[in-house]
Amino acid sequence: MLSDDDCSSIEARVRRAVIADRQPGLHLLGHFLDFQYERRHNRACIAIQQGPHCTDENGEIDAISFGVFVDIALATSVRSLLKHYGRLATSNIYLQLSGIPLTGKLTATSNFVGLSQNLAAKRGSVQISIEGADGCVGLAIASFVLLSSAATTKSVRPALGKPDGAMPKDHSRQELLVLDRAEHAISEARAKERPFCRAFWGVTPRPTPEGAAMTVENDYLVANKVGHLQGGFQLGAASACAAAALGSEWLHTGSHASYMRPGVEPAVNVASTIVYKGNTSAVVLTKITESESRLIFQATSTHALRASLDSAQ
C-alpha cells in the first residue's frame, strides 16, 4: 500500500515529467523514470533508482521500467558518439539476466562495439553490463539502425511552456489524460488492487489456453517523440506478458527481441505462447501485433524455475 509520502512523490514526479516532455529530446517515459547519466572512462553510464513509482508486486523494479531502462542505456552510447544522426531505430536486443533481484539502484555501463560494414543501412552495435548492489544483474547487446536527420519524423508532441516544475494552465488534453491516469493508478495502489506501475502503464495480462495476452494502448504516455510505441516499453510488455503466462514461480533469465516495424496504431495486442515448459526451464514466444495481425515486435524469452525457500537456504 502506498503511503501519503509515496503518493505525493509520485504525483510530483508525473508533473515534472509532463513539463519536461514539452522540450525536444527524451520522451515522457524517460522523464518519468528520471534516469541519471554520467560518463566514466569515456563510457556512458545510466542509472535507475527503484521507488514506489516503479515497484511491482514482487518488490522489484517492474518489467516496463526495466525494459525502458535497458533500451535507453543501450541507445545512449550510440547517440553520444554519433551526434550527427537524427534518430535511432532499435533493430534487436539480446538480454541475459543472472537472477539477482532487480532492486535498489541499477547502473548500466555501455561499450560501443562499432559501426556495421557493407550494409545498405548504417547500424551501430553496443553492449551494456548492469550492476546492482549484489553484483551483475544482467548483460545486453543491441543493434540500432542509424537514421539521417533527413529521415527523422517531426515530433508530434506539443511544444508549450518551460520545464520549471510548475504546472501551467495551458496543458494539453494529452497531458491532462496522463495526470488523470496517474491519479487513478494511485487510487488503485492505495486500495491494494494492483501496484501503481501496473495500473499506470495499463499492463494487465490475462490467461489464455496458449499462455497469456493483453491489449495495450499506444498513447502519449508510452509513445516516443514521433508517436511510435517506445521500444523499451515493447520489451517490458513482452516480459510482463511472458511472466504472466508461466506464473510467479518462474524467473525471467533472458530474451532475444526483434523489432520489425514501428507501432503506430492506437492500441496493440501482446500475446505470449508457451513453447516449452520443462521441470526447471521454459521458453515463451511473445508477439506484439497491430490490426490484421501486423507484426511489429517478437521476443523469445527463457525462464527458469525459482529455487524454493528451503533449497535457497
C-alpha positions, 0 to 999 in steps of 0.5 A: 500500500502506498503511503501519503509520502509515496503518493505525493512523490509520485504525483510530483514526479508525473508533473515534472515529467509532463513539463519536461516532455514539452522540450525536444529530446527524451520522451515522457517515459524517460522523464518519468523514470528520471534516469541519471547519466554520467560518463566514466572512462569515456563510457556512458553510464545510466542509472535507475533508482527503484521507488514506489513509482516503479515497484511491482508486486514482487518488490522489484523494479517492474518489467516496463521500467526495466525494459525502458531502462535497458533500451535507453542505456543501450541507445545512449552510447550510440547517440553520444558518439554519433551526434550527427544522426537524427534518430535511432531505430532499435533493430534487436536486443539480446538480454541475459539476466543472472537472477539477482533481484532487480532492486535498489539502484541499477547502473548500466555501463555501455561499450560501443562495439562499432559501426556495421560494414557493407550494409545498405543501412548504417547500424551501430552495435553496443553492449551494456553490463548492469550492476546492482548492489549484489553484483551483475544483474544482467548483460545486453547487446543491441543493434540500432539502425542509424537514421539521417536527420533527413529521415527523422519524423517531426515530433508530434508532441506539443511544444508549450511552456518551460520545464520549471516544475510548475504546472501551467494552465495551458496543458494539453488534453494529452497531458491532462489524460496522463495526470488523470491516469496517474491519479487513478493508478494511485487510487488503485495502489492505495486500495491494494488492487494492483501496484501503481506501475501496473495500473499506470502503464495499463499492463494487465495480462490475462490467461489464455489456453496458449499462455497469456495476452493483453491489449495495450494502448499506444498513447502519449504516455508510452509513445516516443517523440514521433508517436511510435510505441517506445521500444523499451516499453515493447520489451517490458510488455513482452516480459510482463506478458511472458511472466504472466503466462508461466506464473510467479514461480518462474524467473525471467533469465533472458530474451532475444527481441526483434523489432520489425516495424514501428507501432503506430496504431492506437492500441496493440495486442501482446500475446505470449505462447508457451513453447516449452515448459520443462521441470526447471526451464521454459521458453515463451514466444511473445508477439506484439501485433497491430490490426490484421495481425501486423507484426511489429515486435517478437521476443523469445524469452527463457525462464527458469524455475525459482529455487524454493525457500528451503533449497535457497537456504 
